[in-house]
């Protein structure tokens, strides 16, 4: 009987030892679900929302890239509300994920929650959009476009188009979500270029929240209050596409009566450009997934990464859009 009890105690101790080894491997933790026991890197990703074709393509690419890279992805949709993103980030901290990535709805108001992630020793990567925190140690890197440069490219095309004109050029602007990095930067970059010539006049500028419906609504109001609009500059394709509906509804021809410049180069925007309804598009690629997964693995491994990683992008005219469309991934 005594021998039997001793054998049971020994077996129990062996089982406990084995269980302890398996739960302490890598960054795994039982609170992070499937990533705890299979050694996968676990990423918590807080997305802005699904407000545009660009954002939908961005989400799809991140999800597919995570799967291809063997990264377990915990995903949340903030529905364009900062409080939802902060709640999601705090949830990821509680779950003890290996890395947190997010595309901030607005630039300000992140220091507190980013400090919480830092205290929990969870690295943070910014994607697509920046934050205005003075403490750059709160995140490891920012992967995304140069929005100021995008605005400059839009402005330069306009300047080139009207270089021989002596008449005033009346411009209306559909801004992105108020307070967001792309809205702030695309506006400032555009203004910096056109301000060198006083004939370029922004006669109305208002947020369209990056959505097609809001773009249409705001453009309808612009058309009613400003009968002599020469140019529309929209901070993304979706707002521009909504504006096209409003322009056509007012009996005008988009691309001719009103020149249209947009940013993104999603499929619907490119088709409108190829059809002559949009005149010029500045590309902003949503395909950040592969680079994000690579950066995530490096920061979790403790490797040094650049604090700023800028995506390579181009611009499109009508002819270039028609040529690119058949092979367009988004």
HURA-V646783 format. One record per residue. N is the residue number from 1. RES is the residue in one small letter. PHI is phi in degrees with one decimal (none if undefined). PSI is psi in degrees with one decimal (none if undefined). OMEGA is omega in whole degrees, -180 to 180 (NA if undefined). Layout:
# HURA-V646783
N_RES_PHI_PSI_OMEGA + N_RES_PHI_PSI_OMEGA
This chain:
# HURA-V646783
1_x_none_-44.6_-179 + 2_x_-62.6_-40.1_179 + 3_x_-63.0_-38.6_-179 + 4_x_-64.6_-41.9_179 + 5_x_-63.6_-42.4_179 + 6_x_-61.8_-39.3_180 + 7_x_-65.7_-40.1_179 + 8_x_-64.7_-41.7_179 + 9_x_-62.6_-43.2_180 + 10_x_-63.5_-41.3_180 + 11_x_-64.3_-40.7_180 + 12_x_-64.8_-41.3_180 + 13_x_-64.4_-41.2_179 + 14_x_-62.3_-42.8_180 + 15_x_-62.7_-40.9_180 + 16_x_-65.0_-40.5_180 + 17_x_-62.8_-43.9_-180 + 18_x_-64.9_-40.5_180 + 19_x_-63.7_-39.7_180 + 20_x_-63.7_-38.0_180 + 21_x_-65.9_-42.3_-175 + 22_x_-70.9_-29.0_-176 + 23_x_-85.7_-11.3_-177 + 24_x_-104.3_11.4_-178 + 25_x_-75.5_129.0_174 + 26_x_57.2_-137.8_-178 + 27_x_-96.2_10.8_-173 + 28_x_-68.3_148.2_177 + 29_x_-153.0_142.8_-176 + 30_x_-60.9_-21.6_-179 + 31_x_-78.5_-6.6_-179 + 32_x_-105.1_20.2_170 + 33_x_68.3_-134.6_-172 + 34_x_-59.4_-22.6_-179 + 35_x_-77.7_-7.8_-173 + 36_x_-72.3_-40.0_-172 + 37_x_-106.7_-15.2_-175 + 38_x_-101.4_3.8_176 + 39_x_78.1_4.2_-180 + 40_x_-69.9_146.0_170 + 41_x_-70.7_134.2_-179 + 42_x_-109.6_121.1_-180 + 43_x_-113.5_132.0_170 + 44_x_-98.1_120.6_-177 + 45_x_-118.2_123.0_180 + 46_x_-107.2_103.4_-178 + 47_x_-84.7_152.1_178 + 48_x_-59.1_-51.7_-176 + 49_x_169.2_-148.9_178 + 50_x_-137.7_47.8_-170 + 51_x_-80.2_-12.7_-174 + 52_x_-153.1_168.0_175 + 53_x_-62.5_-34.8_178 + 54_x_-60.8_-47.2_-176 + 55_x_-65.8_-38.6_178 + 56_x_-61.9_-43.0_178 + 57_x_-65.6_-37.9_179 + 58_x_-63.3_-45.7_179 + 59_x_-61.7_-46.9_-179 + 60_x_-60.2_-43.0_-179 + 61_x_-65.8_-40.2_179 + 62_x_-65.7_-43.1_180 + 63_x_-64.5_-43.4_-180 + 64_x_-69.3_-37.3_-180 + 65_x_-69.1_-37.0_177 + 66_x_-62.5_-44.0_179 + 67_x_-62.0_-44.8_-179 + 68_x_-65.4_-31.8_-178 + 69_x_-88.9_-1.5_-179 + 70_x_72.3_29.2_179 + 71_x_-100.8_131.1_176 + 72_x_-80.8_120.3_-174 + 73_x_-106.5_123.9_171 + 74_x_-103.6_116.6_-168 + 75_x_-116.4_139.7_174 + 76_x_-136.9_147.0_179 + 77_x_-109.9_116.4_-175 + 78_x_-83.3_-5.5_-179 + 79_x_52.6_39.9_177 + 80_x_61.4_29.7_179 + 81_x_-122.4_123.9_-178 + 82_x_-60.6_-39.2_-178 + 83_x_-61.7_-31.5_178 + 84_x_-70.5_-37.2_178 + 85_x_-67.3_-43.0_179 + 86_x_-61.5_-41.1_178 + 87_x_-62.3_-41.8_-180 + 88_x_-65.7_-42.4_-180 + 89_x_-62.9_-41.9_178 + 90_x_-64.9_-34.2_177 + 91_x_-65.9_-40.4_179 + 92_x_-65.8_-36.3_177 + 93_x_-63.0_-44.5_179 + 94_x_-63.4_-34.7_-180 + 95_x_-79.0_-7.3_178 + 96_x_59.0_47.7_175 + 97_x_-65.4_167.8_-179 + 98_x_-81.4_-33.3_-178 + 99_x_-153.1_147.1_178 + 100_x_-116.8_134.4_174 + 101_x_-129.8_143.7_176 + 102_x_-158.9_156.9_177 + 103_x_-110.1_101.2_-170 + 104_x_-64.0_133.5_180 + 105_x_-58.6_-46.8_178 + 106_x_-130.0_171.1_-176 + 107_x_-81.7_-33.4_-171 + 108_x_-97.9_159.1_170 + 109_x_90.6_26.2_-175 + 110_x_-109.0_-11.5_-171 + 111_x_-55.5_-43.9_-175 + 112_x_-62.1_-50.7_-177 + 113_x_-71.9_-32.2_177 + 114_x_-69.0_-33.2_176 + 115_x_-66.4_-36.3_177 + 116_x_-62.7_-41.5_178 + 117_x_-65.7_-41.5_179 + 118_x_-62.3_-43.0_179 + 119_x_-63.8_-30.6_178 + 120_x_-84.2_2.0_180 + 121_x_60.8_37.5_176 + 122_x_-109.7_115.0_-179 + 123_x_-67.8_148.8_-178 + 124_x_-121.1_136.7_175 + 125_x_-119.8_130.1_174 + 126_x_-90.3_135.0_177 + 127_x_-123.8_140.6_175 + 128_x_70.3_-48.7_-176 + 129_x_-125.7_151.3_-177 + 130_x_-98.7_170.8_170 + 131_x_-116.8_160.0_-178 + 132_x_-100.3_21.1_180 + 133_x_-64.7_137.4_177 + 134_x_-76.9_-19.9_180 + 135_x_-92.1_91.4_-177 + 136_x_-74.3_-5.6_177 + 137_x_-74.8_-9.4_-178 + 138_x_-74.6_-13.0_175 + 139_x_-140.8_153.6_-175 + 140_x_-82.7_-38.8_-178 + 141_x_-161.2_161.1_176 + 142_x_-123.7_117.1_179 + 143_x_-105.4_120.3_179 + 144_x_168.4_-175.1_-177 + 145_x_-78.1_163.6_171 + 146_x_-94.2_96.7_-174 + 147_x_-67.3_-33.2_177 + 148_x_-62.5_-43.9_179 + 149_x_-63.2_-36.5_176 + 150_x_-60.6_-44.1_178 + 151_x_-62.7_-38.6_179 + 152_x_-65.1_-40.9_179 + 153_x_-62.4_-41.3_178 + 154_x_-63.2_-44.1_-180 + 155_x_-66.1_-38.5_-179 + 156_x_-66.7_-39.1_176 + 157_x_-59.9_-43.0_-179 + 158_x_-63.3_-45.5_179 + 159_x_-58.9_-43.3_-180 + 160_x_-65.5_-37.4_-179 + 161_x_-66.3_-33.8_-175 + 162_x_-111.1_22.1_-175 + 163_x_-63.3_-27.7_-178 + 164_x_-97.2_0.5_-178 + 165_x_-90.1_140.6_177 + 166_x_-100.3_-12.5_-176 + 167_x_-79.8_157.5_174 + 168_x_-64.1_145.3_177 + 169_x_-115.3_110.5_-177 + 170_x_-88.1_120.4_-174 + 171_x_-115.9_136.8_168 + 172_x_-114.3_147.5_-174 + 173_x_-125.8_127.5_172 + 174_x_-99.1_105.6_-178 + 175_x_-83.0_155.8_174 + 176_x_-75.3_-171.0_-179 + 177_x_-52.1_128.6_-178 + 178_x_-56.9_127.8_179 + 179_x_89.6_-7.2_-180 + 180_x_-80.9_153.6_-179 + 181_x_-60.4_-45.9_-179 + 182_x_-64.2_-36.3_179 + 183_x_-65.1_-48.0_-180 + 184_x_-62.0_-46.7_-172 + 185_x_-78.3_-39.2_179 + 186_x_-66.3_-31.7_177 + 187_x_-70.1_-47.2_-176 + 188_x_-69.0_-39.1_179 + 189_x_-64.4_-42.4_178 + 190_x_-63.5_-47.1_-178 + 191_x_-63.8_-37.5_-180 + 192_x_-59.1_-39.9_-178 + 193_x_-76.2_-46.9_-174 + 194_x_-76.1_-20.3_-176 + 195_x_-67.7_-13.6_179 + 196_x_-70.1_-17.8_-180 + 197_x_-125.3_116.0_-175 + 198_x_-66.9_-10.3_179 + 199_x_-72.1_-19.4_178 + 200_x_-85.4_114.3_-174 + 201_x_-124.8_118.2_174 + 202_x_-83.0_103.7_-173 + 203_x_-89.4_-14.6_177 + 204_x_-159.5_140.2_-180 + 205_x_-149.6_125.5_-176 + 206_x_-152.8_151.2_179 + 207_x_-70.4_138.0_172 + 208_x_-116.9_12.6_174 + 209_x_56.7_21.1_179 + 210_x_65.2_13.2_-178 + 211_x_-110.7_152.7_-179 + 212_x_-66.4_-43.0_-178 + 213_x_-62.6_-44.5_-180 + 214_x_-70.2_-34.8_177 + 215_x_-60.6_-42.1_178 + 216_x_-64.4_-45.4_-178 + 217_x_-61.3_-46.5_-178 + 218_x_-69.5_-38.8_180 + 219_x_-65.4_-36.7_176 + 220_x_-59.1_-41.4_179 + 221_x_-67.9_-40.4_177 + 222_x_-58.0_-45.5_-177 + 223_x_-65.1_-34.0_179 + 224_x_-71.7_-37.1_-176 + 225_x_-94.2_-15.6_-178 + 226_x_-133.9_91.2_-176 + 227_x_-69.7_-20.9_-175 + 228_x_-110.0_66.1_178 + 229_x_-93.4_127.0_178 + 230_x_-97.1_-36.2_-172 + 231_x_-140.7_140.4_170 + 232_x_-114.0_128.9_172 + 233_x_-114.5_112.9_-179 + 234_x_-109.7_134.3_-177 + 235_x_-71.0_-8.9_169 + 236_x_-154.2_166.1_-177 + 237_x_-62.1_-42.6_-175 + 238_x_-59.7_-43.5_177 + 239_x_-64.2_-38.3_178 + 240_x_-63.4_-39.5_179 + 241_x_-66.6_-38.8_175 + 242_x_-63.8_-39.9_179 + 243_x_-64.3_-35.4_178 + 244_x_-59.1_-41.3_177 + 245_x_-60.3_-42.7_180 + 246_x_-66.3_-40.6_-180 + 247_x_-64.2_-45.0_178 + 248_x_-65.8_-36.2_177 + 249_x_-65.4_-24.9_179 + 250_x_-89.5_5.6_177 + 251_x_81.3_15.7_179 + 252_x_-106.5_163.0_-178 + 253_x_-103.9_111.0_179 + 254_x_-65.5_138.3_-179 + 255_x_92.1_-17.9_178 + 256_x_-120.5_-64.7_178 + 257_x_-65.9_-36.8_177 + 258_x_-130.9_116.6_176 + 259_x_-70.7_142.6_-175 + 260_x_-128.6_127.6_175 + 261_x_-118.7_132.3_177 + 262_x_-133.9_173.3_178 + 263_x_-127.0_138.4_172 + 264_x_138.8_-65.3_-175 + 265_x_77.2_42.1_170 + 266_x_-77.4_169.6_-172 + 267_x_-57.2_-47.9_-178 + 268_x_-63.8_-37.6_177 + 269_x_-66.8_-43.1_179 + 270_x_-63.5_-36.4_178 + 271_x_-66.4_-41.6_178 + 272_x_-64.2_-35.2_176 + 273_x_-66.8_-46.2_178 + 274_x_-61.2_-32.0_180 + 275_x_-82.1_-5.2_178 + 276_x_86.2_7.4_179 + 277_x_-84.6_-25.1_171 + 278_x_-114.0_147.4_-176 + 279_x_-101.0_-27.8_-176 + 280_x_-160.1_136.4_178 + 281_x_-127.8_132.6_173 + 282_x_-95.1_124.6_-176 + 283_x_-73.6_141.0_170 + 284_x_-137.5_100.8_-171 + 285_x_-73.9_131.6_175 + 286_x_-87.9_-3.9_-174 + 287_x_-84.0_72.6_-177 + 288_x_-102.4_-3.0_-170 + 289_x_-60.5_-49.2_-177 + 290_x_-61.7_-45.0_178 + 291_x_-63.9_-38.8_-180 + 292_x_-62.9_-45.4_-179 + 293_x_-65.0_-38.0_178 + 294_x_-63.8_-45.5_178 + 295_x_-63.9_-40.3_-180 + 296_x_-60.6_-44.7_-180 + 297_x_-63.7_-37.8_-179 + 298_x_-68.9_-44.6_-178 + 299_x_-69.7_-34.8_178 + 300_x_-67.3_-32.9_178 + 301_x_-79.1_-3.9_179 + 302_x_85.1_11.7_179 + 303_x_-78.4_152.8_176 + 304_x_-78.0_136.0_176 + 305_x_-130.2_155.5_177 + 306_x_-61.3_143.2_-180 + 307_x_-72.2_-18.2_179 + 308_x_-135.8_122.4_177 + 309_x_-120.0_111.9_-176 + 310_x_-96.2_131.3_178 + 311_x_-77.3_148.4_179 + 312_x_-88.1_128.2_-176 + 313_x_-143.5_166.1_-176 + 314_x_-131.1_-163.9_175 + 315_x_-131.7_164.4_-177 + 316_x_-136.2_133.6_168 + 317_x_-96.8_178.6_-180 + 318_x_-57.9_-47.3_-178 + 319_x_-65.4_-40.9_180 + 320_x_-67.3_-35.4_178 + 321_x_-65.6_-44.9_179 + 322_x_-59.8_-38.0_180 + 323_x_-71.1_-37.3_-175 + 324_x_-82.1_-26.2_-172 + 325_x_-54.4_-44.5_-176 + 326_x_-58.0_-28.0_-178 + 327_x_-110.4_13.7_-177 + 328_x_-70.9_133.2_-177 + 329_x_-87.5_-10.8_-178 + 330_x_-150.6_none_NA
